């Protein structure tokens, strides 16, 4: 099981959320290698989050999860 980490996405105006996958080996980094800083973390509650911009997921993080699951299935 992987943990997801949301933070504001500076590439979107108004700011949306980008979701990273937390590394199992080091909880301070995402699978894509990005450092996860507690000050940037967003805990969405679904009520007052940005509604005009959809959440997006970090592609490099998801590729790593997909490859790990494929290797485990072999």
Secondary structure, 3 states (H helix, E strand, C coil): CCCEEEEEECCCCCCEEEEEEECCCCCCEECCCCECCHHHECCCCCCCCCCCCCCEECHHHHHHHHHHHHHHHC
